[in-house]
Amino acid sequence: MITVEEAQTRIIESLAAHLPSTETLSLADVLDRVLAESICSDLDIPPFDNSAMDGYAVRSDVFASRTAEYPIRLKVVGTSAAGHPISARGISPVQCYRIMTGAPVPEDADAVVQSEWTQLDPEEKDVIWVSRPVPKGLNIRRQGSDISNGSAVLAPGTRITPAIIGILATLGKSRVTVYQKPLVAIISTGDELIDPDQTPMPGQIRNSNAYALHAAVCKAGGHPIIIPHAPDHLATIIARLDQASQYDLILSSGGVSVGDFDFVKQALDANGTQAFWRVNMKPGKPVTFGHYRHTAIFGLPGNPVSALVTFELFVRPFIRQWQGDTQWARMVVPLPLLDDFEEISDRRHYVRCQIRTQDGVVGVTANPDQGSAIQTSWLAAGGLMVIPENQGPWKKGSLVPVMLLH
């Protein structure tokens, strides 16, 4: 068996010669895609000095010695609103302009006094009083303070989030070039499997892996295609794999262990190559990666928890990197245990866990049953505790690494 890190290295090495294809899409269609072009700005952002507050645009040089005892009187001579800049030029020291958030700052004004700092004159219309010093630049967003004209803003390999879409829109990019999603064929194997809408007969179970992996591929950024499940028959499995090999990646579940009916590995031995088989981890030891004919393939375990844990550790990084994503890695953070964790294993254990607050401390607690077939062990799981080989027991308060899943 090899280590998790060795397996991940071999997967990354297999992608070294891969050149992802691109496509150009509308801004409304690129959420969670990976940017394939450099984005530079064609203007300053903001494009003009503007107000960060509702208030009054003033000249700060007249406020140096103002106090509550000696307030300054200012005449309001106009209004600057967002989208409606004033046409007048300049203001005198005893004048000001009413200004709204985002509106252009009038010429000669170099500060904005928020409305809360002012008092309206009870007798004179359009007169305010200010009774505190106003520093130069107060509440003004300077032209180019966010992005300067000509600067490089986004690089290829950036995953497109809602915030990135906002930046692209600000920069006038209504269409952007992104890497194409990989087409991922999903095959479940096993005589016992039936479709979810069927009633199981004795010895049968509903096929959950195909649909769980379909969702996982979608979330990772791939385009999943479910191939009809294959019974435990070598010729049928080869036929299914041949059908799947037209796509960019094959995911199979089941048939990769050492049982008499584990035919996926036999099919791979006959028609492909293996980069590895079996990894020193739990759950998910009997996982394989290689190429079936010329298509990359992951042979995942049949147990549903094992299938998703190995997907998280190996398949998701492959799908993200296949698209050129430079931010594919999950964050791993040390968190204190909120309960004792007694188990010691000779394999690295990826423990489904909940992250919660207890007595004001953010910590982690293992879900109760960690069996590889216990699908409810995923309920409310926010991460995977990474328990190293041959270490433990772990006492409450001990720091353990946790791979965050969200």
C-alpha positions as CSV (number, residue, x, y, z in Angstrom):
1,M,0.0,0.0,0.0
2,I,1.1,3.6,-0.6
3,T,0.4,6.7,1.4
4,V,-2.3,9.2,0.6
5,E,0.4,11.7,-0.3
6,E,2.0,9.3,-2.7
7,A,-1.3,8.6,-4.4
8,Q,-2.1,12.3,-4.7
9,T,1.4,12.9,-6.2
10,R,0.9,10.2,-8.9
11,I,-2.5,11.7,-9.8
12,I,-1.0,15.2,-10.1
13,E,1.9,13.8,-12.3
14,S,-0.7,12.2,-14.6
15,L,-2.1,15.7,-15.3
16,A,1.3,17.2,-16.2
17,A,0.8,16.9,-19.9
18,H,-2.9,17.8,-19.9
19,L,-3.9,21.1,-21.7
20,P,-7.5,21.9,-20.8
21,S,-9.8,23.2,-23.5
22,T,-11.6,26.5,-23.2
23,E,-14.9,28.1,-24.1
24,T,-16.3,31.6,-23.9
25,L,-19.5,32.1,-21.9
26,S,-21.9,34.7,-20.8
27,L,-21.2,36.2,-17.4
28,A,-24.4,34.7,-16.1
29,D,-23.1,31.2,-16.9
30,V,-19.7,31.1,-15.3
31,L,-20.3,30.7,-11.6
32,D,-17.9,28.1,-10.1
33,R,-16.0,27.8,-13.5
34,V,-12.3,28.4,-13.8
35,L,-11.0,31.5,-15.5
36,A,-8.8,30.8,-18.6
37,E,-7.8,34.3,-19.4
38,S,-6.0,37.2,-17.8
39,I,-8.3,40.1,-16.9
40,C,-6.9,43.7,-16.9
41,S,-8.8,46.9,-16.2
42,D,-9.5,49.4,-18.9
43,L,-10.3,52.2,-16.4
44,D,-9.8,53.3,-12.8
45,I,-12.2,51.8,-10.2
46,P,-13.8,53.9,-8.8
47,P,-13.6,56.0,-12.0
48,F,-14.0,59.3,-10.0
49,D,-13.7,60.5,-6.4
50,N,-17.0,59.6,-4.7
51,S,-18.7,59.8,-1.3
52,A,-18.7,56.8,1.0
53,M,-21.5,58.3,3.1
54,D,-24.7,60.4,2.8
55,G,-23.7,63.8,4.1
56,Y,-22.1,67.1,2.9
57,A,-19.1,67.7,0.7
58,V,-16.9,70.4,2.3
59,R,-13.5,72.0,2.3
60,S,-11.6,70.6,5.2
61,D,-9.3,73.7,5.6
62,V,-12.0,75.7,7.4
63,F,-12.5,73.1,10.2
64,A,-9.2,73.0,12.0
65,S,-10.3,74.8,15.2
66,R,-14.0,74.1,15.2
67,T,-15.6,72.9,18.4
68,A,-19.0,72.5,19.9
69,E,-18.6,76.0,21.4
70,Y,-17.5,77.5,18.0
71,P,-19.3,75.6,15.2
72,I,-19.0,76.5,11.6
73,R,-21.9,77.7,9.5
74,L,-22.2,76.3,5.9
75,K,-24.6,77.2,3.1
76,V,-25.9,74.2,1.1
77,V,-25.6,75.3,-2.5
78,G,-26.6,72.2,-4.4
79,T,-26.9,68.4,-4.4
80,S,-24.7,65.7,-5.9
81,A,-26.5,62.3,-6.3
82,A,-25.3,59.0,-7.7
83,G,-25.7,59.2,-11.5
84,H,-26.5,62.9,-11.3
85,P,-23.3,64.9,-10.8
86,I,-23.5,68.6,-10.2
87,S,-22.7,70.9,-13.1
88,A,-21.4,73.8,-10.9
89,R,-17.6,74.2,-10.4
90,G,-16.0,74.6,-7.0
91,I,-17.2,75.8,-3.6
92,S,-16.1,78.6,-1.3
93,P,-15.0,77.9,2.4
94,V,-18.5,78.8,3.7
95,Q,-20.4,76.6,1.2
96,C,-21.1,72.9,0.9
97,Y,-23.0,70.4,-1.2
98,R,-25.5,67.8,-0.1
99,I,-24.1,64.5,-1.3
100,M,-25.3,60.9,-1.5
101,T,-23.4,57.7,-1.2
102,G,-21.6,56.9,-4.4
103,A,-22.1,60.4,-5.9
104,P,-19.1,62.4,-7.4
105,V,-17.3,64.7,-5.0
106,P,-17.6,68.3,-6.3
107,E,-14.5,70.2,-7.4
108,D,-12.6,71.9,-4.5
109,A,-14.3,69.7,-1.9
110,D,-11.9,67.3,-0.1
111,A,-14.0,65.8,2.6
112,V,-17.5,64.5,3.3
113,V,-19.1,65.2,6.6
114,Q,-21.7,62.5,7.4
115,S,-25.1,63.7,8.2
116,E,-24.9,62.5,11.8
117,W,-22.2,65.2,12.4
118,T,-24.3,68.1,11.3
119,Q,-27.3,70.1,12.6
120,L,-29.8,71.8,10.4
121,D,-30.4,75.5,11.1
122,P,-33.9,75.8,12.6
123,E,-34.5,79.2,10.9
124,E,-32.4,79.4,7.7
125,K,-33.2,77.1,4.9
126,D,-30.3,75.2,3.4
127,V,-27.9,76.0,6.3
128,I,-26.0,73.5,8.4
129,W,-23.8,73.7,11.4
130,V,-20.7,71.5,12.0
131,S,-19.1,71.5,15.5
132,R,-16.1,69.2,15.1
133,P,-12.9,69.0,13.1
134,V,-13.1,67.4,9.7
135,P,-9.9,65.8,8.4
136,K,-9.0,66.0,4.7
137,G,-10.2,62.9,2.8
138,L,-12.9,62.0,5.3
139,N,-15.4,59.6,3.7
140,I,-14.0,60.0,0.2
141,R,-13.3,57.0,-2.0
142,R,-10.5,58.1,-4.3
143,Q,-10.4,57.5,-8.0
144,G,-8.5,54.2,-8.7
145,S,-8.3,53.3,-5.0
146,D,-9.7,49.8,-5.7
147,I,-8.3,49.1,-9.2
148,S,-6.0,51.3,-11.3
149,N,-6.3,51.6,-15.1
150,G,-4.2,49.0,-16.9
151,S,-3.6,46.8,-13.9
152,A,-3.8,43.0,-14.0
153,V,-6.8,42.1,-11.8
154,L,-7.5,38.3,-12.3
155,A,-5.2,35.5,-13.5
156,P,-6.0,32.2,-15.3
157,G,-6.8,29.5,-12.8
158,T,-9.0,31.7,-10.6
159,R,-12.2,30.0,-9.5
160,I,-15.2,32.3,-10.3
161,T,-17.2,33.1,-7.2
162,P,-20.1,35.6,-6.9
163,A,-17.6,38.2,-5.8
164,I,-15.4,37.5,-8.9
165,I,-18.5,37.8,-11.1
166,G,-19.1,41.3,-9.6
167,I,-15.5,42.3,-10.4
168,L,-15.9,41.0,-14.0
169,A,-19.1,43.0,-14.4
170,T,-17.4,46.1,-13.0
171,L,-14.6,45.7,-15.6
172,G,-17.1,45.4,-18.5
173,K,-16.6,41.7,-19.1
174,S,-20.0,40.4,-20.2
175,R,-18.4,37.3,-21.7
176,V,-15.3,35.5,-20.3
177,T,-13.2,32.6,-21.4
178,V,-13.2,29.6,-19.0
179,Y,-11.8,26.1,-19.0
180,Q,-14.3,23.4,-20.1
181,K,-15.8,21.0,-17.6
182,P,-14.5,17.4,-17.8
183,L,-17.1,14.9,-18.9
184,V,-17.2,12.2,-16.2
185,A,-18.7,8.8,-16.8
186,I,-20.0,7.1,-13.6
187,I,-20.4,3.3,-13.4
188,S,-21.7,1.4,-10.4
189,T,-21.0,-2.4,-10.4
190,G,-22.7,-5.2,-8.5
191,D,-25.3,-7.9,-9.0
192,E,-27.2,-6.6,-5.9
193,L,-27.9,-3.1,-7.3
194,I,-31.3,-1.8,-8.4
195,D,-32.5,1.6,-9.4
196,P,-33.7,4.0,-6.6
197,D,-37.3,3.8,-7.7
198,Q,-37.4,0.0,-7.4
199,T,-38.4,-2.1,-4.3
200,P,-35.5,-4.3,-3.2
201,M,-36.0,-8.0,-3.2
202,P,-34.0,-10.2,-0.8
203,G,-30.2,-9.5,-1.3
204,Q,-30.7,-6.3,-3.3
205,I,-29.9,-2.7,-2.4
206,R,-30.7,0.5,-4.2
207,N,-27.9,2.1,-6.2
208,S,-26.9,5.1,-4.1
209,N,-23.3,5.6,-5.3
210,A,-24.2,6.6,-8.8
211,Y,-26.3,9.5,-7.6
212,A,-24.1,10.5,-4.7
213,L,-21.1,10.6,-7.1
214,H,-23.2,12.4,-9.7
215,A,-23.8,15.2,-7.2
216,A,-20.1,15.2,-6.0
217,V,-18.9,15.6,-9.6
218,C,-21.3,18.5,-10.2
219,K,-20.1,20.2,-7.0
220,A,-16.5,19.7,-8.0
221,G,-17.1,21.3,-11.4
222,G,-17.4,18.4,-13.7
223,H,-20.2,17.3,-16.0
224,P,-21.4,13.8,-14.9
225,I,-22.9,11.1,-17.1
226,I,-24.4,8.0,-15.4
227,I,-23.8,4.8,-17.4
228,P,-26.2,1.9,-16.7
229,H,-24.9,-0.1,-13.8
230,A,-22.9,-3.3,-14.5
231,P,-23.6,-6.7,-12.9
232,D,-20.6,-8.7,-11.7
233,H,-19.7,-10.1,-15.1
234,L,-16.3,-9.4,-16.6
235,A,-17.5,-9.0,-20.2
236,T,-20.4,-6.6,-19.2
237,I,-18.0,-4.5,-17.1
238,I,-15.6,-4.3,-20.0
239,A,-18.4,-3.2,-22.3
240,R,-19.5,-0.5,-19.8
241,L,-16.0,0.7,-19.5
242,D,-15.6,0.8,-23.3
243,Q,-18.7,2.9,-23.4
244,A,-17.4,5.2,-20.7
245,S,-13.9,5.6,-22.3
246,Q,-15.3,8.2,-24.8
247,Y,-15.4,10.7,-22.0
248,D,-12.7,12.6,-20.1
249,L,-12.8,10.6,-16.9
250,I,-14.3,7.3,-15.7
251,L,-15.5,6.8,-12.1
252,S,-16.4,3.3,-11.2
253,S,-17.6,2.1,-7.8
254,G,-17.2,-1.4,-6.5
255,G,-15.2,-4.3,-7.9
256,V,-11.7,-3.1,-7.0
257,S,-11.0,-5.3,-3.9
258,V,-9.8,-8.9,-3.9
259,G,-13.1,-10.8,-4.0
260,D,-14.0,-13.4,-6.5
261,F,-16.4,-11.0,-8.2
262,D,-14.3,-7.9,-8.2
263,F,-13.9,-7.6,-11.9
264,V,-13.2,-3.9,-12.4
265,K,-9.5,-4.4,-11.5
266,Q,-9.3,-7.4,-13.9
267,A,-10.7,-5.2,-16.7
268,L,-8.2,-2.5,-15.9
269,D,-5.4,-5.0,-15.8
270,A,-6.4,-6.3,-19.3
271,N,-7.1,-3.0,-21.0
272,G,-5.1,-0.3,-19.2
273,T,-2.5,0.7,-16.7
274,Q,-2.6,1.4,-13.0
275,A,-0.7,4.2,-11.2
276,F,-1.7,2.7,-7.9
277,W,-4.0,0.2,-6.2
278,R,-4.7,0.3,-2.5
279,V,-3.9,3.3,-0.2
280,N,-3.1,3.2,3.5
281,M,-6.3,4.9,4.6
282,K,-9.6,4.2,6.1
283,P,-12.2,4.2,4.8
284,G,-11.3,3.5,1.2
285,K,-8.2,1.3,1.1
286,P,-9.1,-0.6,-2.1
287,V,-9.0,2.5,-4.4
288,T,-7.3,2.4,-7.8
289,F,-6.2,5.0,-10.3
290,G,-4.9,4.6,-13.8
291,H,-6.0,4.7,-17.4
292,Y,-8.5,2.4,-19.1
293,R,-7.4,2.4,-22.7
294,H,-6.6,6.1,-23.0
295,T,-9.0,7.5,-20.5
296,A,-8.2,8.3,-16.8
297,I,-10.1,6.1,-14.4
298,F,-10.7,6.0,-10.7
299,G,-11.9,2.7,-9.3
300,L,-13.6,3.6,-6.0
301,P,-14.7,1.2,-3.3
302,G,-18.3,0.1,-3.3
303,N,-19.1,1.1,0.2
304,P,-20.9,4.4,0.0
305,V,-18.9,6.2,2.6
306,S,-15.6,4.9,1.2
307,A,-16.6,6.0,-2.3
308,L,-17.2,9.6,-1.1
309,V,-14.2,9.9,1.1
310,T,-11.9,8.7,-1.8
311,F,-13.7,11.0,-4.2
312,E,-12.9,13.9,-1.8
313,L,-9.3,13.0,-1.5
314,F,-8.4,12.0,-5.0
315,V,-11.2,12.6,-7.6
316,R,-12.2,16.2,-6.6
317,P,-8.6,17.4,-6.9
318,F,-8.3,15.8,-10.3
319,I,-11.4,17.4,-11.6
320,R,-10.4,20.8,-10.3
321,Q,-6.9,20.6,-11.6
322,W,-8.1,19.2,-14.9
323,Q,-9.8,22.6,-15.4
324,G,-6.7,24.6,-14.5
325,D,-7.9,25.5,-11.0
326,T,-5.0,26.9,-8.9
327,Q,-7.1,27.0,-5.7
328,W,-8.3,23.4,-5.6
329,A,-7.0,22.3,-2.2
330,R,-9.3,22.0,0.7
331,M,-8.3,24.0,3.8
332,V,-7.0,21.9,6.7
333,V,-7.1,23.6,10.1
334,P,-6.2,22.4,13.7
335,L,-9.3,22.3,15.9
336,P,-9.6,21.1,19.5
337,L,-11.6,17.9,20.2
338,L,-14.8,18.5,22.1
339,D,-14.8,14.8,23.2
340,D,-12.3,12.0,23.6
341,F,-11.4,10.0,20.5
342,E,-10.1,6.6,21.5
343,E,-9.5,4.7,18.3
344,I,-5.9,3.9,17.2
345,S,-5.5,2.5,13.6
346,D,-2.5,1.4,11.5
347,R,-4.2,3.3,8.6
348,R,-4.8,7.0,8.4
349,H,-8.4,7.6,9.4
350,Y,-10.6,10.2,7.8
351,V,-13.4,10.7,10.4
352,R,-16.7,12.4,9.5
353,C,-17.1,15.1,12.1
354,Q,-19.1,18.1,13.2
355,I,-17.7,21.5,13.8
356,R,-19.5,23.4,16.5
357,T,-19.2,25.8,19.4
358,Q,-19.1,24.5,22.9
359,D,-18.6,26.9,25.9
360,G,-17.4,29.6,23.6
361,V,-14.8,27.3,21.9
362,V,-15.0,26.3,18.2
363,G,-14.1,22.6,18.2
364,V,-14.8,19.3,16.5
365,T,-16.5,16.1,17.5
366,A,-16.6,12.8,15.6
367,N,-19.9,11.5,14.4
368,P,-20.9,8.4,16.3
369,D,-20.7,5.5,13.9
370,Q,-17.8,5.6,11.4
371,G,-18.5,2.4,9.5
372,S,-17.8,2.6,5.8
373,A,-21.4,1.6,5.0
374,I,-23.0,4.0,7.5
375,Q,-24.2,6.8,5.2
376,T,-25.7,8.7,8.2
377,S,-22.2,9.3,9.4
378,W,-22.2,12.2,6.9
379,L,-25.2,13.9,8.5
380,A,-24.2,17.4,9.7
381,A,-20.5,16.7,8.8
382,G,-18.6,19.8,8.2
383,G,-15.2,18.2,7.8
384,L,-13.0,15.1,8.0
385,M,-10.7,14.7,11.0
386,V,-7.4,13.5,9.8
387,I,-6.2,11.0,12.4
388,P,-2.6,9.9,11.6
389,E,-1.5,6.3,11.5
390,N,-0.7,4.6,14.8
391,Q,-1.5,7.7,16.9
392,G,-3.8,8.1,19.8
393,P,-5.9,7.9,21.9
394,W,-6.8,11.6,21.7
395,K,-8.1,13.4,24.7
396,K,-10.7,16.2,24.8
397,G,-8.9,19.5,24.0
398,S,-6.3,17.9,21.8
399,L,-5.7,19.7,18.5
400,V,-6.4,17.5,15.5
401,P,-6.2,18.5,11.8
402,V,-9.6,18.9,10.1
403,M,-10.2,19.1,6.4
404,L,-13.0,21.5,5.9
405,L,-15.6,20.3,3.4
406,H,-17.6,23.6,2.9
